[in-house]
């Protein structure tokens, strides 16, 4: 293993730069050359590649986003696109590739591995929807971003005695909503994994009003009911004034937390060590406090389990 390529793919996540830094510096420490592949698989197909050194990753551990940029690539999903990527890999003499991204990125890496290219995946996504790992790079930062917004929104909601629905990201996973809702003391948390109906939400608000409560925060994951439709129904059924705040892509940005920087550093170093030890087609993960790895097919076949115990705790503490 003389030359390693590294790319970021799919949605950006705070901590990706810390992972890139760890990959580059761990490889160089072990006398291995590193090539940065820009704009994900799209850049790989087009040969957007440049050599990286220790200075290339200086002063980036604290930066959000990804210095390698990222992009979607429909062409890479085709046989022709994969062949183009494989030819570029051979032209540049790349012996193995580290892919930082979500499950879609890992599927791309797996497809590439069928051409005999050693690959290792590092889970980088704010959604925390990779089943093989307890946490993904970027998740902790996103939760803290939501929590900061929630704290600020609570001030104005209390002043105006309103209900505020805060819609958070996560695609079809409710982890951001759950962790932010529990840590922020939300009155209710609505996630894709748990069935809900509007009447139950209204009952929570009415019972709170009956005991003198004047303001409420509801957290809604984007993969559930439309937040504006929910607000309309709640207003009609309770008579309470409801506002909606959609946080959107602000959750993807910002300086990564210490937890994300440490996780990214550990995962990046582990990915390099896997390639150097002759292991490939793996996905790096954290279980408990330990960095581990799984076969890429096994990782992709796992089903993400929602933390029902934590959800019930949030329900208990919100009474």
C-alpha positions as CSV (number, residue, x, y, z in Angstrom):
1,X,0.0,0.0,0.0
2,X,2.0,3.0,-1.3
3,X,-0.8,5.4,-2.3
4,X,-4.2,6.0,-0.6
5,X,-7.0,8.1,-2.0
6,X,-9.5,9.8,0.3
7,X,-12.9,11.4,-0.7
8,X,-16.0,12.8,0.9
9,X,-19.4,11.9,-0.6
10,X,-23.0,12.7,0.0
11,X,-24.2,15.3,2.5
12,X,-21.4,17.2,4.3
13,X,-21.1,16.8,8.1
14,X,-19.1,18.7,10.7
15,X,-16.0,16.6,11.5
16,X,-15.3,15.5,8.0
17,X,-12.3,17.7,7.9
18,X,-11.0,16.2,11.1
19,X,-11.3,12.8,9.5
20,X,-9.5,13.9,6.4
21,X,-6.7,15.3,8.6
22,X,-6.4,12.0,10.5
23,X,-6.3,10.0,7.3
24,X,-3.6,12.2,5.7
25,X,-1.4,12.5,8.7
26,X,-1.7,8.8,9.8
27,X,-0.8,7.7,6.2
28,X,2.2,10.1,5.9
29,X,3.4,9.1,9.4
30,X,3.5,5.5,7.9
31,X,5.4,6.7,4.8
32,X,2.3,6.3,2.5
33,X,1.4,8.9,-0.1
34,X,-2.1,10.4,0.0
35,X,-4.2,11.8,-2.9
36,X,-7.2,13.9,-2.2
37,X,-10.1,13.2,-4.5
38,X,-12.4,16.3,-4.9
39,X,-16.2,16.3,-5.2
40,X,-16.7,12.7,-4.2
41,X,-17.2,10.0,-6.8
42,X,-18.0,12.7,-9.4
43,X,-14.5,14.0,-9.0
44,X,-13.0,10.5,-9.1
45,X,-14.6,9.9,-12.5
46,X,-13.2,13.2,-13.8
47,X,-9.8,12.9,-12.3
48,X,-10.1,15.8,-9.9
49,X,-7.2,14.6,-7.8
50,X,-4.3,16.3,-6.0
51,X,-1.5,15.1,-3.7
52,X,-1.9,16.0,0.0
53,X,0.8,16.6,2.6
54,X,0.9,17.5,6.2
55,X,0.4,21.2,5.4
56,X,-2.7,20.4,3.3
57,X,-4.6,19.6,6.4
58,X,-3.2,22.2,8.7
59,X,-5.8,24.4,10.5
60,X,-8.8,22.4,9.4
61,X,-9.7,20.3,12.4
62,X,-12.0,23.1,13.7
63,X,-13.7,23.8,10.3
64,X,-17.1,22.4,9.3
65,X,-17.9,21.1,5.9
66,X,-15.2,19.4,3.8
67,X,-12.1,20.8,2.1
68,X,-12.4,18.1,-0.5
69,X,-16.0,19.3,-1.3
70,X,-18.8,16.8,-2.0
71,X,-21.3,16.1,-4.8
72,X,-23.9,13.6,-5.9
73,X,-23.0,11.5,-8.8
74,X,-25.7,9.6,-10.8
75,X,-23.1,8.4,-13.3
76,X,-21.2,6.5,-10.7
77,X,-24.2,4.3,-10.2
78,X,-23.8,2.9,-13.8
79,X,-21.4,0.3,-15.0
80,X,-19.8,2.8,-17.4
81,X,-19.3,5.3,-14.5
82,X,-17.6,2.6,-12.4
83,X,-15.3,1.7,-15.2
84,X,-14.3,5.3,-15.7
85,X,-13.5,5.6,-11.9
86,X,-11.5,2.4,-12.0
87,X,-9.4,3.6,-15.0
88,X,-8.7,6.9,-13.1
89,X,-7.6,4.8,-10.0
90,X,-5.2,2.9,-12.2
91,X,-3.8,6.0,-13.9
92,X,-3.0,7.7,-10.6
93,X,-1.7,4.5,-9.0
94,X,-4.1,4.5,-6.1
95,X,-3.8,1.3,-4.1
96,X,-6.8,1.9,-1.8
97,X,-9.6,4.4,-1.2
98,X,-11.1,5.7,2.0
99,X,-14.7,7.0,1.6
100,X,-16.2,9.4,4.2
101,X,-19.9,9.6,4.0
102,X,-23.3,7.9,4.6
103,X,-24.9,4.6,3.5
104,X,-25.2,5.8,-0.2
105,X,-21.5,6.5,-0.2
106,X,-20.7,3.1,1.2
107,X,-22.8,1.4,-1.5
108,X,-20.7,3.3,-4.1
109,X,-17.5,2.1,-2.3
110,X,-18.8,-1.5,-2.3
111,X,-19.5,-1.3,-6.0
112,X,-16.0,-0.1,-6.6
113,X,-14.5,-2.9,-4.5
114,X,-16.0,-5.4,-7.0
115,X,-13.3,-4.1,-9.4
116,X,-10.6,-5.3,-6.9
117,X,-10.1,-1.8,-5.4
118,X,-9.6,-2.0,-1.6
119,X,-12.0,0.4,0.2
120,X,-12.7,1.5,3.7
121,X,-15.8,3.5,4.7
122,X,-15.9,6.1,7.5
123,X,-19.5,7.1,8.6
124,X,-19.9,10.8,8.2
125,X,-23.5,12.1,8.3
126,X,-25.5,14.2,10.7
127,X,-28.4,11.8,10.5
128,X,-26.8,9.1,12.6
129,X,-28.6,6.5,10.5
130,X,-25.7,4.0,9.9
131,X,-26.7,0.9,11.7
132,X,-23.3,-0.6,12.4
133,X,-22.1,2.4,14.5
134,X,-23.4,4.0,17.7
135,X,-22.6,7.4,16.4
136,X,-21.7,9.0,13.1
137,X,-19.3,11.9,12.5
138,X,-21.3,15.2,12.6
139,X,-24.3,13.9,14.6
140,X,-23.2,15.4,18.0
141,X,-22.5,18.8,16.4
142,X,-25.9,18.8,14.7
143,X,-27.7,18.0,17.9
144,X,-25.8,20.8,19.7
145,X,-26.8,23.2,16.9
146,X,-30.4,22.2,17.3
147,X,-30.1,22.6,21.1
148,X,-28.7,26.1,20.7
149,X,-31.6,27.1,18.4
150,X,-34.1,25.5,20.8
151,X,-32.8,27.5,23.7
152,X,-33.1,30.7,21.8
153,X,-36.6,29.9,20.4
154,X,-37.8,29.0,23.9
155,X,-37.1,32.6,25.0
156,X,-39.4,34.1,22.4
157,X,-42.0,31.4,22.7
158,X,-42.2,32.0,26.5
159,X,-42.5,35.8,25.9
160,X,-45.4,35.4,23.5
161,X,-47.0,32.4,25.2
162,X,-47.1,30.3,22.0
163,X,-46.4,26.8,20.7
164,X,-43.4,26.5,18.5
165,X,-42.8,23.5,16.3
166,X,-39.1,23.0,15.5
167,X,-38.5,20.8,12.4
168,X,-35.1,19.1,12.4
169,X,-33.2,17.1,9.8
170,X,-32.5,13.4,9.8
171,X,-34.2,12.0,6.6
172,X,-36.0,8.9,7.9
173,X,-34.2,8.8,11.2
174,X,-35.4,10.5,14.3
175,X,-32.1,10.6,16.3
176,X,-31.5,14.3,16.0
177,X,-35.0,15.0,17.1
178,X,-34.7,12.5,20.0
179,X,-31.4,13.7,21.4
180,X,-32.1,17.4,21.0
181,X,-35.6,17.0,22.3
182,X,-34.5,15.1,25.4
183,X,-31.6,17.5,26.2
184,X,-33.7,20.6,25.4
185,X,-36.7,19.6,27.5
186,X,-39.2,19.5,24.5
187,X,-42.8,19.0,25.4
188,X,-43.2,16.3,22.7
189,X,-40.9,14.6,20.1
190,X,-42.3,13.4,16.8
191,X,-40.2,10.9,14.9
192,X,-40.7,8.6,12.0
193,X,-40.0,5.5,14.1
194,X,-43.0,6.0,16.4
195,X,-46.6,6.3,15.2
196,X,-48.4,9.4,16.3
197,X,-51.7,11.2,15.8
198,X,-52.5,14.9,16.2
199,X,-55.0,14.3,19.0
200,X,-52.3,12.9,21.3
201,X,-50.2,16.0,20.6
202,X,-53.2,18.3,21.3
203,X,-54.0,16.4,24.5
204,X,-50.4,17.1,25.8
205,X,-50.8,20.8,25.1
206,X,-54.3,21.1,26.6
207,X,-53.3,19.3,29.7
208,X,-50.3,21.6,30.1
209,X,-52.6,24.6,29.6
210,X,-55.0,23.4,32.3
211,X,-52.2,23.3,34.8
212,X,-51.0,26.8,33.9
213,X,-48.4,26.2,31.3
214,X,-48.2,29.0,28.7
215,X,-45.5,28.0,26.2
216,X,-44.5,24.8,24.4
217,X,-41.8,23.4,22.2
218,X,-42.5,20.5,19.9
219,X,-39.6,18.8,18.0
220,X,-40.6,17.2,14.7
221,X,-38.2,15.1,12.5
222,X,-38.4,15.9,8.8
223,X,-39.3,12.4,7.9
224,X,-42.7,12.6,9.6
225,X,-45.8,14.8,9.2
226,X,-45.5,18.2,7.4
227,X,-44.8,20.7,10.1
228,X,-47.0,23.5,8.7
229,X,-49.9,21.1,8.3
230,X,-49.4,19.9,11.9
231,X,-49.3,23.5,13.1
232,X,-52.6,24.3,11.3
233,X,-54.3,21.2,12.8
234,X,-53.0,22.0,16.3
235,X,-54.3,25.6,16.2
236,X,-57.7,24.5,15.0
237,X,-58.1,21.9,17.7
238,X,-56.6,23.7,20.7
239,X,-57.0,27.4,20.0
240,X,-53.3,27.9,20.8
241,X,-51.1,30.1,18.6
242,X,-48.5,28.0,16.8
243,X,-45.4,29.0,14.9
244,X,-43.1,26.8,12.9
245,X,-39.3,27.0,12.7
246,X,-37.5,24.9,10.0
247,X,-33.8,24.8,10.9
248,X,-32.7,23.3,7.6
249,X,-29.1,23.2,6.5
250,X,-27.9,25.2,9.5
251,X,-27.6,21.8,11.1
252,X,-24.9,20.7,8.7
253,X,-22.6,23.6,9.3
254,X,-20.5,25.0,12.1
255,X,-17.4,24.1,14.0
256,X,-17.5,20.4,15.1
257,X,-17.8,19.7,18.8
258,X,-14.9,18.1,20.7
259,X,-16.8,14.7,20.6
260,X,-17.0,14.9,16.7
261,X,-13.4,15.9,16.4
262,X,-12.2,13.0,18.5
263,X,-14.5,10.5,16.9
264,X,-13.4,11.6,13.4
265,X,-9.7,11.5,14.4
266,X,-10.0,8.0,15.8
267,X,-12.0,6.7,12.8
268,X,-9.7,8.3,10.2
269,X,-6.6,6.8,11.8
270,X,-8.2,3.4,12.1
271,X,-9.2,3.4,8.4
272,X,-5.6,3.9,7.3
273,X,-4.4,1.2,9.6
274,X,-6.9,-1.2,8.1
275,X,-5.6,-0.6,4.6
276,X,-2.0,-0.9,5.8
277,X,-2.7,-4.2,7.5
278,X,-4.1,-5.6,4.3
279,X,-7.8,-5.4,5.3
280,X,-10.3,-3.9,2.9
281,X,-14.0,-3.6,2.2
282,X,-14.6,-2.5,5.8
283,X,-16.7,0.1,7.5
284,X,-15.3,1.8,10.6
285,X,-17.6,2.1,13.6
286,X,-17.7,2.9,17.3
287,X,-19.4,0.5,19.7
288,X,-19.4,1.8,23.3
289,X,-16.0,3.4,23.5
290,X,-14.2,1.1,21.1
291,X,-13.4,1.8,17.5
292,X,-14.2,-1.4,15.5
293,X,-14.9,-2.3,11.9
294,X,-17.3,-4.5,9.9
295,X,-17.4,-6.1,6.5
296,X,-19.0,-3.5,4.2
297,X,-21.8,-5.9,3.0
298,X,-22.6,-6.8,6.7
299,X,-22.7,-3.1,7.6
300,X,-25.1,-2.2,4.8
301,X,-27.4,-5.1,5.7
302,X,-27.8,-4.1,9.3
303,X,-31.0,-2.4,10.4
304,X,-30.8,0.8,12.5
305,X,-32.5,0.3,15.9
306,X,-34.3,3.3,17.3
307,X,-33.6,3.9,21.1
308,X,-37.2,3.3,22.4
309,X,-35.9,3.4,26.0
310,X,-34.5,7.0,25.5
311,X,-37.8,8.0,23.8
312,X,-39.8,6.8,26.8
313,X,-37.5,8.7,29.1
314,X,-38.1,11.8,27.2
315,X,-41.9,11.2,27.5
316,X,-41.6,10.7,31.2
317,X,-39.5,13.8,31.8
318,X,-41.8,16.0,29.7
319,X,-44.9,15.7,31.9
